[in-house]
Amino acid sequence: MTAPLRQEPLRLGLCGCGWVIRHCYQPALAELSALFEVVAVFDPDPAALQRAAHAWPAARRCDSFEELLAAHPDAAVIASPNACHLDHATALLAAGISCLVEKPVVRDTADAALLQAAAQSGAALVSGVACRFRDDTRLWLDQVALLGPLTELDLVWSREHGVPSAPWHLRRADGWTGVFADLGYHLLDLAGAALRWRAERIDVAMVQRASQRRGAGASWYVEGSKVRAGSLAYDTDDRFGATLAVDGCRIGLRVAWIDSARGDLVRLEARGARGEAVLSGLFGFSDNRRERDQQVVLRLHGRDKIRTTFETGPELQLCAFATLLRHFHRCVRAGADEEAAALRFAAALGGALREAAA
Ligand SMILES: NC(=O)c1ccc[n+]([C@@H]2O[C@H](COP(=O)([O-])OP(=O)(O)OC[C@H]3O[C@@H](n4cnc5c(N)ncnc54)[C@H](O)[C@@H]3O)[C@@H](O)[C@H]2O)c1
């Protein structure tokens, strides 16, 4: 009997090599050298390109996006500013290069149609929504599946003060920037996972957007001389709220970069015919917690509640990037059907909310 051949790692390109690549993907990729080999890096900022070339000395250092395309990696992580995602992803997918696209991936169904057409090449498209791959979220989603048909989802991610300070985040860009595109995209994705990506009928009851146009930057996002944690001026939305119904499930969404309540909070509440599952604590890298514990609580009718606690701090978020990359690897090798459904769901809900907010 012959031993199975060890599969070669996927040859990976990086498009945009800023904060999220340095702080989240670089440590994850260091763990996953059997799955990925970084062969090409591109960033138009010479300092960012230099840092990436230093981190992956064997990778081709590309001075343009066209050079990255020409290097023809098997797969790419797109971590450029949000407004570039669609152009980068369509070009890479059309060339047969599988893409993990950082969120936000689509604004509406027109964006999704462009990506789906490009992916006819056979390349895989995976949404870069690390929060779905956190251990606490995965437990919450397992518990949500026990609740029967969902009747309510209330999803909140609120920061007391945490405007991401990269200059492109601060400028309005046709739906690509602002708190909904940033934190809201994660909540859309989690609503989709909770509803198993089904959205036959969407009724938007209310959308509220607001901006105080000046606020404190996210402290963990400060880096080098590029950004400051102090007061930032911006013209994007810093608060967004919506109420809608999807196939009979009422969904409340609320995200804020700036909030008058003290401390930062993530709270995911799901209710169904058989009980409720609630995740409470915080996601991401802020240590300004509103609630001390990170926990998931399941209450099924007629049974004791089951409370599971998790470590606080950024470790769960960092581990989620390694899990996301493993998922990407599987999708490239074996197909990405669930990801196509996730994309359709985000496009349908995102588009409905965008239309209602216009
Ligand atoms: N999933 C998460 O938890 C998470 C966290 C942070 C950021 N992100 C996402 O990652 C992406 C990057 O965010 P960031 O925080 O690293 O921002 P950043 O500004 O630090 O990095 C973006 C990089 O892209 C480069 N760039 C600019 N124009 C480009 C172009 N045309 N082509 C290629 N690169 C270009 C910039 O020079 C910069 O180095 C965003 O889409 C953001 O939403 C996700």
Ligand as a Chemical Component Dictionary entry (heavy atoms), coordinates in Angstrom:
data_LIG
# 
_chem_comp.id                   LIG 
_chem_comp.type                 NON-POLYMER 
_chem_comp.pdbx_formal_charge   0 
_chem_comp.three_letter_code    LIG 
# 
loop_
_chem_comp_atom.comp_id 
_chem_comp_atom.atom_id 
_chem_comp_atom.alt_atom_id 
_chem_comp_atom.type_symbol 
_chem_comp_atom.charge 
_chem_comp_atom.model_Cartn_x 
_chem_comp_atom.model_Cartn_y 
_chem_comp_atom.model_Cartn_z 
_chem_comp_atom.pdbx_ordinal 
LIG N1  N1  N 0  -12.163 40.840 11.259 1  
LIG C1  C1  C 0  -11.648 41.730 12.089 2  
LIG O1  O1  O 0  -11.702 41.564 13.307 3  
LIG C2  C2  C 0  -10.956 42.926 11.510 4  
LIG C3  C3  C 0  -10.190 43.743 12.327 5  
LIG C4  C4  C 0  -9.576  44.829 11.733 6  
LIG C5  C5  C 0  -9.750  45.052 10.372 7  
LIG N2  N2  N 1  -10.508 44.235 9.615  8  
LIG C6  C6  C 0  -10.706 44.484 8.179  9  
LIG O2  O2  O 0  -9.447  44.372 7.510  10 
LIG C7  C7  C 0  -9.335  45.338 6.483  11 
LIG C8  C8  C 0  -8.087  46.174 6.705  12 
LIG O3  O3  O 0  -8.221  46.850 7.926  13 
LIG P1  P1  P 0  -6.953  47.319 8.753  14 
LIG O4  O4  O 0  -7.452  47.589 10.108 15 
LIG O5  O5  O -1 -5.835  46.356 8.567  16 
LIG O6  O6  O 0  -6.643  48.709 8.013  17 
LIG P2  P2  P 0  -5.204  49.375 7.672  18 
LIG O7  O7  O 0  -5.462  50.728 7.177  19 
LIG O8  O8  O 0  -4.289  49.201 8.848  20 
LIG O9  O9  O 0  -4.674  48.427 6.504  21 
LIG C9  C9  C 0  -5.104  48.529 5.182  22 
LIG C10 C10 C 0  -3.874  48.437 4.311  23 
LIG O10 O10 O 0  -4.286  48.449 2.952  24 
LIG C11 C11 C 0  -3.378  49.256 2.242  25 
LIG N3  N3  N 0  -3.993  49.749 1.006  26 
LIG C12 C12 C 0  -4.486  50.994 0.719  27 
LIG N4  N4  N 0  -4.939  51.026 -0.547 28 
LIG C13 C13 C 0  -4.734  49.782 -1.058 29 
LIG C14 C14 C 0  -4.968  49.203 -2.330 30 
LIG N5  N5  N 0  -5.532  49.889 -3.319 31 
LIG N6  N6  N 0  -4.614  47.909 -2.502 32 
LIG C15 C15 C 0  -4.065  47.180 -1.512 33 
LIG N7  N7  N 0  -3.807  47.690 -0.290 34 
LIG C16 C16 C 0  -4.145  48.968 -0.071 35 
LIG C17 C17 C 0  -2.990  50.360 3.202  36 
LIG O11 O11 O 0  -1.761  50.954 2.819  37 
LIG C18 C18 C 0  -2.915  49.614 4.514  38 
LIG O12 O12 O 0  -1.615  49.140 4.781  39 
LIG C19 C19 C 0  -10.623 46.157 6.529  40 
LIG O13 O13 O 0  -11.488 45.693 5.542  41 
LIG C20 C20 C 0  -11.218 45.886 7.897  42 
LIG O14 O14 O 0  -12.625 45.915 7.911  43 
LIG C21 C21 C 0  -11.092 43.171 10.161 44 
# 
loop_
_chem_comp_bond.comp_id 
_chem_comp_bond.atom_id_1 
_chem_comp_bond.atom_id_2 
_chem_comp_bond.value_order 
_chem_comp_bond.pdbx_ordinal 
LIG N1  C1  SING 1  
LIG C1  O1  DOUB 2  
LIG C1  C2  SING 3  
LIG C2  C3  SING 4  
LIG C2  C21 DOUB 5  
LIG C3  C4  DOUB 6  
LIG C4  C5  SING 7  
LIG C5  N2  DOUB 8  
LIG N2  C6  SING 9  
LIG N2  C21 SING 10 
LIG C6  O2  SING 11 
LIG C6  C20 SING 12 
LIG O2  C7  SING 13 
LIG C7  C8  SING 14 
LIG C7  C19 SING 15 
LIG C8  O3  SING 16 
LIG O3  P1  SING 17 
LIG P1  O4  DOUB 18 
LIG P1  O5  SING 19 
LIG P1  O6  SING 20 
LIG O6  P2  SING 21 
LIG P2  O7  DOUB 22 
LIG P2  O8  SING 23 
LIG P2  O9  SING 24 
LIG O9  C9  SING 25 
LIG C9  C10 SING 26 
LIG C10 O10 SING 27 
LIG C10 C18 SING 28 
LIG O10 C11 SING 29 
LIG C11 N3  SING 30 
LIG C11 C17 SING 31 
LIG N3  C12 SING 32 
LIG N3  C16 SING 33 
LIG C12 N4  DOUB 34 
LIG N4  C13 SING 35 
LIG C13 C14 SING 36 
LIG C13 C16 DOUB 37 
LIG C14 N5  SING 38 
LIG C14 N6  DOUB 39 
LIG N6  C15 SING 40 
LIG C15 N7  DOUB 41 
LIG N7  C16 SING 42 
LIG C17 O11 SING 43 
LIG C17 C18 SING 44 
LIG C18 O12 SING 45 
LIG C19 O13 SING 46 
LIG C19 C20 SING 47 
LIG C20 O14 SING 48 
# 
